[in-house]
Amino acid sequence: MDNPLTSIDYSKTIFSPRWFIENLLYIVDKNGKLVRFKLNEEQNILMNHIEFCLANDLPIRMIVLKARQIGSTTFFAAFGFWMACMNPNVSYNIVAHRDDSAQNIYNKSRVFYQNLPKELRPATIQFSSEGITFNNKEGTGINSRIIFATASEDVYRSLTITYLHQSERAFFKGDIVAIDNSLNQTVAYLPKTVIVKESTANGYNWFKDEWDLAVKGKSAYTPFFFPWFVHSEYRMPVPKDFVLTEEEKELKERFKLDDEQIYWRRFTIENNCNGSIDQFKQEYPSTPEEAFIASGTSVFGADTIAKGYASCVEPKKVELKSVPMNEKLLVWKEPETFTKKEYQKKSVWNEELQEYELVDSDLVVAEYTYKTPYTIGIDTAGLGADKNQIVVINNITLEMVARFEKENLSEELLAKVAVEIAKMYNNAMIAPETNYSPEICNYILKEGYKNIYIRENITRQDQRIAGGIEYGWKTTTKTKPAMISFLRSQLNENPSLIRDREFWYEAEYFILEDREKNIMNAAKGHFDDIIIATSIAMYVAQSPQAKQSYEIVKDEVQHFAVDILKKAKKKKKTPIKKGVYNNYA
C-alpha cells in the first residue's frame, strides 16, 4: 500500500471528484495488490465529461459501450462513492445484471471506505451488500446512501435517486419495459443528477437501440466507446518467430496497431475466447458496429457489415423537380455516359519482332457515346413499412449509386419521382414491389414510361394489366430468399458496393428468424425498406430483362472517315488550260 496522505488540506475533496478519486481512493489491482486509484486514459475521458457537466449545471446522462476490463465500472463506482460520501442527501443506486456483479461493486465500495483517512469517513448506520447508509443514530449525519440491487420489474420503484448506475445493462433479464417503467421516474432531469448506462454488447436488443439513438443525437445521453486497443495494458512482448497473418496485417494497417497489440489479440483469442474471433470482437471490439454485430444474429456476416460501414461516404444531395418537397435524391455516383474514339490503323515496323504491325494513327474515324444501364428497385410504404424507398443500381458493377426516401407520399406522386430518377439514370428499368398494391405500375405507365420490369412465371390472372402483361416485382416466400441470398453473396465478396450508412444500419437488424424455414425479417421495432428495395434492384439488374452491357447511343455516332470522303468528293476539280505544250525531255 502506498504511504497515506498526511498534513493535507481536505477541503478540495468535497468539490473535486477527480482529486478525491486519485488521492484518497484505493483499489485492488489485477495482481491482488492494494494501490491508489489513478485514472487511465479512458477514465480521464469520462471524468472530463462529468467535470464539464458539473461546471455548467447540466444533468449527467452517459451511455458507455465498452471492452472488458477497461475499468469503466470501477470508475463509475468511485464517482458514485464520492457523491454519496462527500455530499449530503445523495442516493447512489446501482442496478447490476447479476447478484455477483452487484456484490463486486459493493466490494469496491467497501475498499474505498476502509482506506479513506479516518477524518473523512462519514458515520454509517448500515454497511452491507444490500446498502451503505451514511448517517448516525441521531440522524444528524450526511444522510446519503449507496444501494445495490439486480435488475427486476420493481427495482427502486417510487424512490428518489440522485445517481442511477446501470451496469451491464445489455444483459438485464426479464421484461425490460417493466424494468424501465420502474427506473425511469426515479431520477429527475436536474443539474447534478446522474444516469449512467454501461455495458458490453449483447446483440440487437434495447441497449443497441439506446446506443443508436445517442449516437444520432436523438436522446439526452452522450455516447462513449472505447476500442480494446486504446487500453494501455492490452499488449504483450512479441516472440522471435512471430509472423502476421493476412487478417492481422489488414487490422494493423486499418487501426494503426503495433505488433505487441496484435500479439496480445492473438493470445487472447486463443486462450480466453476459445479460438473464436467473433467472441473476441464481442468482448474486445474495435468499433461499436463490430461489438453489436459479433454478438447478434444478422443475416449479413459480421465482417461484411463492419467492412460495409468502413466504406461508407456521405452522398451528394440532388433536388428533384417532379414533385414539390424537401427530400432530395442521395447520390453516390452520377449517371454515367462516356465516349470512345476509333482510330484509323497504320502499319508500323516493329524492330523487336522484326515485322510490321497495325497500330492506331492520329486520325479519328469514328466516335461513339456509351451509356451505363441502371435498374431501380422500389419498396412502397405499405402496411408495416415506414418510408417509400427508391434504390438505383448500376447493372454492370451492381453498385448502389443513388437512393431516395420519403414517407407519406401517394403512389401517383411516387411514380412521378421514380420516372424522373429513371430518366436521369439513362432510362433505367423500374422494378416496383407490388405486394401492397399494383397501382404504382399503372401510374408509371400513365407518365408515358414503359421500361418497367415484367413479372416472370405469371400464375395469377386476376391482377393482370391491360395487354396481358403483369408489371412489377412480387416478394414471396420463394423470391425473397433468392433475392436476399444474391444480395448477400455480392456484399460478402465486395461490401463497398453499398456506401450508404443507413443500408448497413438496417443490415444489422435484418435477422434470420427461422433457419429451417429460411424466414428473414427486420428485428422488432426496426425496418428493412432499404434492404428490400436494394435486393429487388440488384436481383432484377442481373435478370434477362435488364441490360448488362454498355449501350451505344446510335443517333450520336459520328463517322469521321465517311465525312472526310464526302467532303473530298465535293471539292471542285482544277480545269486544264488550253494551249500548246512542248516536251523538252
C-alpha positions as CSV (number, residue, x, y, z in Angstrom):
1,M,0.0,0.0,0.0
2,D,1.2,3.5,-0.8
3,N,2.1,5.8,2.0
4,P,-1.1,7.5,3.3
5,L,-1.5,11.2,2.7
6,T,-0.5,13.3,5.7
7,S,-0.9,17.0,6.6
8,I,-3.1,17.8,3.7
9,D,-6.0,20.2,3.1
10,Y,-9.1,18.0,2.5
11,S,-11.3,20.9,1.6
12,K,-10.8,20.0,-2.1
13,T,-12.4,16.6,-1.7
14,I,-16.0,18.0,-1.5
15,F,-15.7,19.9,-4.7
16,S,-13.4,17.8,-6.9
17,P,-14.3,14.2,-7.6
18,R,-11.1,13.8,-9.7
19,W,-8.9,14.9,-6.8
20,F,-10.8,12.7,-4.3
21,I,-10.6,9.6,-6.5
22,E,-6.9,9.9,-7.4
23,N,-5.6,11.0,-4.0
24,L,-7.9,9.2,-1.5
25,L,-9.3,6.1,-3.1
26,Y,-7.6,2.7,-3.2
27,I,-8.4,-0.3,-5.4
28,V,-7.2,-3.9,-5.6
29,D,-5.4,-4.3,-8.9
30,K,-5.2,-7.4,-11.2
31,N,-2.2,-8.7,-9.2
32,G,-4.2,-8.6,-5.9
33,K,-2.3,-5.5,-4.6
34,L,-3.9,-2.5,-2.9
35,V,-2.9,0.5,-4.9
36,R,-4.0,4.1,-5.2
37,F,-6.7,4.7,-7.9
38,K,-5.1,6.5,-10.9
39,L,-7.3,7.3,-13.8
40,N,-6.3,5.7,-17.1
41,E,-6.8,7.3,-20.5
42,E,-10.4,6.1,-20.9
43,Q,-11.4,7.1,-17.3
44,N,-9.9,10.5,-17.9
45,I,-12.2,11.0,-20.9
46,L,-15.2,10.1,-18.8
47,M,-14.1,12.4,-15.9
48,N,-13.7,15.3,-18.4
49,H,-17.3,15.0,-19.4
50,I,-18.5,14.8,-15.8
51,E,-16.5,17.8,-14.8
52,F,-17.9,19.8,-17.8
53,C,-21.5,18.9,-16.8
54,L,-20.9,19.8,-13.1
55,A,-19.3,23.1,-14.0
56,N,-22.2,24.0,-16.3
57,D,-25.0,22.8,-14.1
58,L,-26.1,20.1,-16.6
59,P,-27.7,16.8,-15.8
60,I,-25.2,14.0,-16.5
61,R,-26.5,11.3,-18.9
62,M,-23.9,8.9,-20.2
63,I,-24.1,5.6,-22.2
64,V,-20.9,3.6,-22.4
65,L,-20.2,0.7,-24.8
66,K,-17.1,-0.9,-23.5
67,A,-14.5,-3.6,-24.0
68,R,-13.9,-5.9,-21.0
69,Q,-11.8,-4.7,-18.1
70,I,-11.1,-1.2,-19.2
71,G,-12.2,0.0,-15.7
72,S,-15.4,1.8,-16.5
73,T,-17.5,0.1,-13.8
74,T,-14.8,0.8,-11.2
75,F,-14.7,4.4,-12.3
76,F,-18.4,5.0,-12.1
77,A,-18.5,3.2,-8.7
78,A,-15.7,5.6,-7.5
79,F,-17.6,8.6,-8.7
80,G,-20.8,7.4,-7.0
81,F,-18.8,6.8,-3.8
82,W,-17.6,10.4,-3.9
83,M,-21.1,11.7,-4.5
84,A,-22.5,9.7,-1.5
85,C,-19.6,10.1,0.8
86,M,-18.8,13.8,0.3
87,N,-22.3,15.3,-0.3
88,P,-25.4,15.3,1.9
89,N,-28.8,13.7,0.9
90,V,-27.4,11.8,-2.1
91,S,-28.8,8.4,-3.2
92,Y,-26.3,6.4,-5.4
93,N,-28.2,3.4,-6.7
94,I,-26.6,0.5,-8.6
95,V,-28.6,-1.9,-10.8
96,A,-26.5,-4.8,-12.0
97,H,-27.4,-7.7,-14.3
98,R,-26.5,-10.4,-11.7
99,D,-26.1,-10.7,-7.9
100,D,-22.3,-11.4,-8.2
101,S,-21.9,-8.2,-10.2
102,A,-23.7,-6.2,-7.6
103,Q,-21.6,-7.9,-4.9
104,N,-18.5,-6.9,-6.8
105,I,-19.4,-3.2,-6.9
106,Y,-20.2,-3.4,-3.1
107,N,-16.7,-4.9,-2.5
108,K,-15.1,-2.0,-4.4
109,S,-17.1,0.5,-2.2
110,R,-16.0,-1.3,0.9
111,V,-12.3,-1.0,-0.1
112,F,-12.9,2.7,-0.8
113,Y,-14.4,3.3,2.6
114,Q,-11.9,1.2,4.7
115,N,-8.9,3.0,3.2
116,L,-10.2,6.6,3.5
117,P,-8.5,8.8,6.0
118,K,-10.4,8.4,9.3
119,E,-11.3,12.0,9.4
120,L,-13.1,11.7,6.1
121,R,-15.1,8.6,6.8
122,P,-18.7,9.5,7.4
123,A,-20.6,7.7,10.1
124,T,-22.7,4.7,9.0
125,I,-25.7,3.0,10.4
126,Q,-25.8,0.3,7.7
127,F,-22.9,-1.3,5.9
128,S,-23.8,-4.5,3.9
129,S,-24.1,-5.8,0.4
130,E,-27.7,-4.5,0.3
131,G,-26.6,-1.0,1.0
132,I,-24.5,1.6,2.8
133,T,-26.2,4.4,4.8
134,F,-24.0,7.4,5.7
135,N,-25.7,8.7,8.9
136,N,-25.6,8.4,12.6
137,K,-28.1,7.2,15.2
138,E,-29.2,10.7,16.0
139,G,-30.0,11.4,12.3
140,T,-27.6,14.3,12.1
141,G,-25.1,12.8,9.7
142,I,-24.9,13.5,5.9
143,N,-28.0,11.2,5.2
144,S,-26.6,9.8,2.0
145,R,-26.7,6.2,0.9
146,I,-25.4,3.6,-1.6
147,I,-27.8,0.8,-2.6
148,F,-27.0,-2.4,-4.5
149,A,-29.6,-4.4,-6.5
150,T,-30.1,-6.6,-9.5
151,A,-32.5,-5.7,-12.3
152,S,-36.1,-6.6,-11.7
153,E,-39.5,-5.3,-12.7
154,D,-40.0,-3.5,-9.4
155,V,-36.4,-2.3,-8.7
156,Y,-36.3,1.0,-6.9
157,R,-39.9,1.8,-7.8
158,S,-41.1,5.1,-6.2
159,L,-37.6,6.0,-4.9
160,T,-35.9,9.4,-5.5
161,I,-32.4,8.8,-6.8
162,T,-29.6,11.2,-7.4
163,Y,-27.3,8.8,-9.3
164,L,-28.6,5.7,-11.1
165,H,-25.8,3.4,-12.3
166,Q,-26.9,0.6,-14.6
167,S,-24.1,-1.9,-15.0
168,E,-24.1,-4.4,-17.9
169,R,-27.5,-3.1,-19.0
170,A,-27.5,-5.1,-22.2
171,F,-27.7,-8.3,-20.1
172,F,-30.6,-7.3,-17.9
173,K,-33.1,-10.2,-17.6
174,G,-36.8,-10.0,-17.5
175,D,-39.2,-7.5,-19.1
176,I,-37.1,-4.5,-20.0
177,V,-40.1,-2.3,-20.5
178,A,-41.3,-3.1,-16.9
179,I,-37.8,-2.6,-15.5
180,D,-37.6,0.8,-17.2
181,N,-41.1,1.8,-16.1
182,S,-39.8,1.3,-12.6
183,L,-36.5,3.1,-13.1
184,N,-37.2,6.0,-15.5
185,Q,-39.2,8.1,-13.0
186,T,-36.7,7.8,-10.1
187,V,-34.2,10.4,-11.4
188,A,-35.3,14.0,-12.1
189,Y,-33.8,15.8,-15.1
190,L,-31.9,18.3,-13.0
191,P,-28.3,19.6,-12.6
192,K,-26.0,17.2,-10.6
193,T,-28.3,14.2,-11.2
194,V,-26.7,11.3,-13.0
195,I,-27.8,8.3,-15.1
196,V,-25.1,6.0,-16.4
197,K,-25.8,3.0,-18.7
198,E,-22.6,1.0,-19.3
199,S,-22.3,-2.4,-20.9
200,T,-20.6,-4.7,-23.3
201,A,-22.7,-5.6,-26.3
202,N,-25.3,-8.3,-26.3
203,G,-26.8,-8.5,-29.8
204,Y,-29.6,-6.3,-31.2
205,N,-31.6,-5.6,-28.0
206,W,-32.7,-2.5,-26.1
207,F,-29.1,-1.4,-25.4
208,K,-28.3,-1.3,-29.1
209,D,-31.4,0.8,-29.7
210,E,-30.4,3.2,-26.9
211,W,-26.8,3.4,-28.2
212,D,-28.0,4.2,-31.8
213,L,-30.3,7.0,-30.5
214,A,-27.5,8.5,-28.5
215,V,-25.1,8.4,-31.5
216,K,-27.6,10.1,-33.7
217,G,-28.2,12.8,-31.1
218,K,-31.8,11.8,-30.6
219,S,-31.6,11.2,-26.8
220,A,-30.3,13.0,-23.7
221,Y,-27.3,10.6,-23.4
222,T,-23.8,11.2,-24.5
223,P,-22.2,8.1,-26.1
224,F,-18.7,6.8,-25.2
225,F,-17.0,3.9,-26.9
226,F,-13.5,2.7,-26.1
227,P,-12.0,0.1,-28.5
228,W,-9.7,-2.5,-27.0
229,F,-6.5,-1.2,-28.4
230,V,-6.7,2.2,-26.6
231,H,-6.2,0.4,-23.3
232,S,-2.5,0.6,-22.4
233,E,-2.5,-2.9,-20.8
234,Y,-3.6,-4.8,-23.9
235,R,-0.2,-5.6,-25.3
236,M,2.4,-8.4,-24.9
237,P,6.0,-8.9,-25.8
238,V,6.4,-10.4,-29.3
239,P,8.2,-13.7,-29.7
240,K,11.0,-14.0,-32.2
241,D,9.1,-16.3,-34.5
242,F,6.0,-14.1,-34.7
243,V,4.6,-13.7,-38.2
244,L,1.5,-11.7,-39.0
245,T,-1.4,-13.3,-40.8
246,E,-3.1,-11.5,-43.7
247,E,-6.1,-10.7,-41.5
248,E,-3.7,-9.3,-38.8
249,K,-1.9,-7.2,-41.4
250,E,-5.1,-5.7,-42.6
251,L,-6.1,-5.0,-38.9
252,K,-2.8,-3.5,-38.1
253,E,-3.0,-1.1,-41.1
254,R,-6.6,-0.2,-40.5
255,F,-6.2,0.8,-36.8
256,K,-2.5,1.7,-36.8
257,L,-1.6,-1.0,-34.3
258,D,1.8,-2.3,-33.3
259,D,2.9,-5.9,-33.1
260,E,2.7,-6.1,-29.3
261,Q,-1.0,-5.2,-29.6
262,I,-1.6,-7.7,-32.4
263,Y,0.2,-10.5,-30.4
264,W,-1.9,-9.7,-27.3
265,R,-5.0,-10.0,-29.5
266,R,-3.9,-13.4,-30.9
267,F,-3.0,-14.7,-27.4
268,T,-6.4,-13.6,-26.0
269,I,-8.4,-15.2,-28.9
270,E,-6.6,-18.5,-28.4
271,N,-6.6,-18.6,-24.7
272,N,-9.6,-16.5,-23.4
273,C,-12.1,-16.7,-26.3
274,N,-12.0,-20.4,-27.2
275,G,-10.3,-19.5,-30.5
276,S,-13.3,-17.5,-31.7
277,I,-12.6,-14.2,-33.4
278,D,-16.4,-13.4,-33.1
279,Q,-16.2,-13.9,-29.3
280,F,-13.2,-11.6,-29.2
281,K,-15.0,-8.9,-31.2
282,Q,-17.9,-9.0,-28.8
283,E,-15.7,-8.8,-25.6
284,Y,-13.0,-6.6,-27.1
285,P,-14.5,-4.7,-30.1
286,S,-12.6,-2.4,-32.4
287,T,-15.7,-0.4,-33.4
288,P,-19.2,0.0,-32.0
289,E,-20.6,-1.8,-35.0
290,E,-18.3,-4.7,-34.5
291,A,-19.4,-5.1,-30.9
292,F,-23.0,-5.5,-31.7
293,I,-22.6,-7.4,-35.0
294,A,-20.4,-10.1,-33.4
295,S,-23.0,-10.7,-30.6
296,G,-26.0,-10.5,-32.9
297,T,-27.8,-12.8,-35.4
298,S,-27.8,-10.7,-38.6
299,V,-28.4,-12.3,-42.0
300,F,-25.3,-10.5,-43.2
301,G,-22.0,-11.5,-41.8
302,A,-20.2,-9.6,-39.1
303,D,-17.1,-8.9,-41.2
304,T,-19.3,-7.8,-44.2
305,I,-21.2,-5.3,-42.1
306,A,-18.1,-4.0,-40.5
307,K,-16.4,-3.5,-43.9
308,G,-19.6,-2.0,-45.3
309,Y,-19.6,0.6,-42.6
310,A,-16.0,1.3,-43.2
311,S,-16.6,2.0,-46.9
312,C,-19.5,4.5,-46.3
313,V,-19.2,8.0,-47.6
314,E,-21.6,11.0,-47.5
315,P,-23.8,11.3,-50.6
316,K,-24.4,14.3,-52.7
317,K,-27.9,15.7,-52.4
318,V,-29.7,16.5,-55.6
319,E,-33.0,18.3,-55.8
320,L,-35.9,16.7,-57.8
321,K,-38.4,18.7,-59.7
322,S,-41.3,16.4,-60.5
323,V,-42.9,16.8,-57.0
324,P,-42.5,19.8,-54.7
325,M,-40.8,18.5,-51.5
326,N,-37.9,19.0,-49.2
327,E,-36.5,15.5,-49.6
328,K,-33.6,15.1,-52.0
329,L,-32.1,12.3,-54.1
330,L,-29.0,10.9,-52.3
331,V,-26.3,10.4,-55.0
332,W,-23.1,8.4,-54.6
333,K,-22.4,8.2,-58.3
334,E,-24.0,10.4,-61.0
335,P,-25.4,8.9,-64.2
336,E,-22.6,7.6,-66.3
337,T,-22.0,8.2,-70.0
338,F,-18.6,8.1,-71.8
339,T,-17.2,8.4,-75.3
340,K,-14.8,6.1,-77.1
341,K,-12.9,7.0,-80.2
342,E,-12.0,4.7,-83.1
343,Y,-8.7,5.5,-84.9
344,Q,-7.6,4.6,-88.4
345,K,-4.9,1.9,-88.4
346,K,-1.5,2.3,-89.8
347,S,1.3,-0.2,-90.5
348,V,4.5,0.3,-88.4
349,W,7.7,-1.8,-88.4
350,N,8.4,-3.4,-85.0
351,E,12.2,-3.7,-84.6
352,E,11.9,-6.1,-81.7
353,L,9.6,-8.5,-83.5
354,Q,11.1,-7.7,-86.9
355,E,7.7,-7.5,-88.6
356,Y,5.0,-5.0,-89.4
357,E,2.1,-4.4,-87.0
358,L,-1.1,-2.4,-87.1
359,V,-1.4,0.5,-84.6
360,D,-3.7,3.4,-84.1
361,S,-2.9,6.5,-86.0
362,D,-3.9,10.1,-85.0
363,L,-6.8,10.1,-87.4
364,V,-10.2,9.6,-85.7
365,V,-12.5,7.6,-88.0
366,A,-15.5,7.3,-85.5
367,E,-16.6,8.4,-82.1
368,Y,-19.2,6.5,-80.1
369,T,-21.1,7.6,-77.0
370,Y,-22.0,4.9,-74.5
371,K,-24.4,5.0,-71.6
372,T,-24.4,2.7,-68.5
373,P,-27.6,0.7,-67.8
374,Y,-29.3,1.0,-64.4
375,T,-32.1,-0.7,-62.5
376,I,-34.4,0.9,-60.0
377,G,-36.0,-1.1,-57.1
378,I,-38.9,0.4,-55.2
379,D,-40.3,-0.6,-51.8
380,T,-43.6,1.3,-51.3
381,A,-44.7,2.4,-47.8
382,G,-47.4,-0.3,-47.5
383,L,-48.6,-1.9,-44.3
384,G,-45.8,-2.1,-41.7
385,A,-43.3,0.0,-43.7
386,D,-42.2,3.4,-42.6
387,K,-41.0,5.0,-45.8
388,N,-41.1,4.7,-49.6
389,Q,-37.7,3.7,-50.8
390,I,-36.2,4.1,-54.3
391,V,-32.8,2.5,-54.9
392,V,-30.7,2.8,-58.1
393,I,-28.3,0.0,-59.0
394,N,-25.6,0.1,-61.7
395,N,-26.3,-3.1,-63.8
396,I,-22.6,-3.5,-64.8
397,T,-21.0,-3.2,-61.3
398,L,-24.1,-3.8,-59.1
399,E,-23.2,-0.7,-57.1
400,M,-25.9,1.3,-55.3
401,V,-25.5,4.7,-57.0
402,A,-28.5,6.6,-55.6
403,R,-31.4,6.4,-53.1
404,F,-34.5,8.4,-52.4
405,E,-36.8,8.0,-49.4
406,K,-39.9,9.8,-48.3
407,E,-42.8,8.9,-46.1
408,N,-46.4,9.9,-46.7
409,L,-46.2,10.0,-50.5
410,S,-49.0,8.7,-52.6
411,E,-48.3,6.1,-55.3
412,E,-49.1,8.6,-58.0
413,L,-46.5,11.0,-56.8
414,L,-44.1,8.2,-56.1
415,A,-44.4,7.1,-59.7
416,K,-43.6,10.7,-60.9
417,V,-40.5,10.7,-58.7
418,A,-39.4,7.2,-59.9
419,V,-39.8,8.2,-63.6
420,E,-37.8,11.4,-63.1
421,I,-35.0,9.4,-61.4
422,A,-35.2,6.7,-64.1
423,K,-34.9,9.2,-66.9
424,M,-31.9,10.8,-65.1
425,Y,-30.2,7.4,-64.9
426,N,-30.2,6.6,-68.6
427,N,-33.9,5.5,-68.8
428,A,-33.3,2.8,-66.1
429,M,-35.6,-0.2,-65.8
430,I,-38.1,0.3,-62.9
431,A,-39.0,-2.7,-60.7
432,P,-41.6,-1.7,-58.1
433,E,-42.6,-4.1,-55.4
434,T,-46.4,-4.7,-55.9
435,N,-47.2,-6.8,-52.8
436,Y,-49.2,-3.9,-51.2
437,S,-50.7,-2.5,-54.4
438,P,-50.0,-2.9,-58.2
439,E,-51.3,0.7,-58.9
440,I,-47.8,2.2,-58.9
441,C,-47.1,0.4,-62.2
442,N,-50.3,2.0,-63.8
443,Y,-49.2,5.4,-62.6
444,I,-45.7,4.9,-64.1
445,L,-47.3,3.9,-67.5
446,K,-49.6,7.0,-67.3
447,E,-46.4,9.0,-67.2
448,G,-45.5,7.6,-70.6
449,Y,-42.7,5.5,-69.2
450,K,-42.6,1.9,-70.5
451,N,-39.3,0.5,-69.2
452,I,-40.9,-1.5,-66.3
453,Y,-39.9,-4.9,-65.1
454,I,-42.4,-7.6,-66.3
455,R,-43.0,-10.3,-63.8
456,E,-41.8,-13.7,-64.8
457,N,-43.6,-17.1,-64.3
458,I,-47.1,-15.4,-64.0
459,T,-49.5,-17.8,-62.2
460,R,-52.3,-15.4,-61.3
461,Q,-54.7,-13.9,-63.8
462,D,-56.7,-11.6,-61.6
463,Q,-54.1,-8.8,-61.3
464,R,-53.1,-8.5,-65.0
465,I,-52.8,-5.1,-66.5
466,A,-54.2,-4.3,-69.9
467,G,-52.5,-6.3,-72.7
468,G,-52.0,-9.4,-70.6
469,I,-48.7,-8.2,-69.0
470,E,-48.2,-8.1,-65.3
471,Y,-45.7,-5.5,-64.2
472,G,-43.7,-5.2,-61.0
473,W,-41.9,-7.4,-58.5
474,K,-43.7,-9.7,-56.1
475,T,-41.8,-10.6,-52.9
476,T,-42.9,-14.1,-51.9
477,T,-41.6,-17.0,-49.8
478,K,-39.8,-18.2,-52.9
479,T,-38.5,-14.9,-54.3
480,K,-37.4,-13.3,-51.0
481,P,-34.8,-15.9,-50.1
482,A,-33.5,-15.8,-53.7
483,M,-33.1,-12.0,-53.9
484,I,-31.6,-11.7,-50.3
485,S,-29.2,-14.6,-51.0
486,F,-28.0,-12.9,-54.2
487,L,-27.6,-9.6,-52.4
488,R,-25.7,-11.2,-49.5
489,S,-23.3,-13.1,-51.9
490,Q,-22.4,-9.9,-53.7
491,L,-21.8,-8.0,-50.5
492,N,-19.8,-10.8,-48.9
493,E,-17.5,-10.5,-51.9
494,N,-17.5,-6.7,-52.1
495,P,-19.1,-4.8,-49.2
496,S,-18.2,-1.4,-50.8
497,L,-20.8,-1.9,-53.5
498,I,-23.1,-0.1,-51.0
499,R,-21.7,3.1,-49.4
500,D,-25.0,4.0,-47.7
501,R,-24.7,4.1,-43.9
502,E,-28.5,3.7,-43.5
503,F,-28.4,0.5,-45.5
504,W,-25.8,-1.0,-43.2
505,Y,-27.8,0.1,-40.2
506,E,-30.8,-1.9,-41.5
507,A,-28.5,-4.8,-42.3
508,E,-27.5,-5.0,-38.6
509,Y,-31.1,-5.6,-37.6
510,F,-32.1,-7.9,-40.6
511,I,-32.1,-11.2,-38.8
512,L,-32.8,-14.9,-39.6
513,E,-35.9,-15.6,-37.6
514,D,-36.2,-19.3,-38.6
515,R,-33.2,-21.0,-40.1
516,E,-35.1,-24.2,-41.2
517,K,-37.9,-22.2,-42.9
518,N,-35.4,-19.5,-44.1
519,I,-37.6,-16.7,-42.7
520,M,-35.8,-13.4,-42.7
521,N,-37.2,-10.1,-41.3
522,A,-36.2,-6.9,-39.6
523,A,-35.9,-7.2,-35.8
524,K,-38.8,-5.9,-33.8
525,G,-39.1,-2.1,-33.9
526,H,-36.9,-1.9,-37.0
527,F,-37.4,-1.7,-40.8
528,D,-36.0,-3.3,-43.9
529,D,-37.2,-1.0,-46.6
530,I,-33.8,-0.1,-48.0
531,I,-32.7,-3.8,-47.9
532,I,-35.8,-4.9,-49.8
533,A,-35.6,-2.1,-52.5
534,T,-31.9,-2.8,-52.9
535,S,-32.3,-6.6,-53.2
536,I,-35.1,-6.1,-55.8
537,A,-33.0,-3.7,-57.9
538,M,-29.8,-5.9,-57.7
539,Y,-31.7,-9.1,-58.5
540,V,-33.5,-7.6,-61.4
541,A,-30.3,-5.9,-62.7
542,Q,-28.8,-9.3,-63.5
543,S,-32.1,-10.8,-64.9
544,P,-32.5,-11.4,-68.7
545,Q,-34.8,-8.4,-68.9
546,A,-32.1,-6.0,-67.9
547,K,-29.1,-4.8,-70.0
548,Q,-25.7,-6.0,-68.7
549,S,-23.6,-4.1,-71.2
550,Y,-22.9,-0.5,-72.1
551,E,-25.4,0.7,-74.7
552,I,-24.3,2.8,-77.7
553,V,-26.3,6.0,-78.3
554,K,-26.7,5.3,-82.0
555,D,-28.0,8.7,-83.0
556,E,-24.8,10.3,-81.7
557,V,-22.3,8.2,-83.7
558,Q,-20.0,10.3,-85.8
559,H,-18.2,8.6,-88.6
560,F,-15.4,11.0,-89.3
561,A,-13.8,8.9,-92.1
562,V,-17.1,9.0,-94.1
563,D,-17.4,12.7,-93.5
564,I,-13.8,13.2,-94.9
565,L,-14.7,11.3,-98.1
566,K,-17.9,13.2,-98.6
567,K,-16.0,16.5,-98.3
568,A,-13.4,15.3,-100.7
569,K,-16.0,14.5,-103.4
570,K,-17.5,18.0,-103.1
571,K,-14.1,19.7,-103.9
572,K,-14.1,21.3,-107.4
573,K,-11.5,19.9,-109.9
574,T,-9.0,22.4,-111.4
575,P,-9.7,22.7,-115.2
576,I,-6.8,22.1,-117.7
577,K,-5.9,25.2,-119.6
578,K,-5.9,25.1,-123.4
579,G,-2.7,25.7,-125.3
580,V,0.4,24.0,-126.8
581,Y,2.7,22.1,-124.5
582,N,6.3,21.2,-125.5
583,N,8.1,18.2,-124.3
584,Y,11.8,19.1,-123.6
585,A,12.8,15.8,-122.2
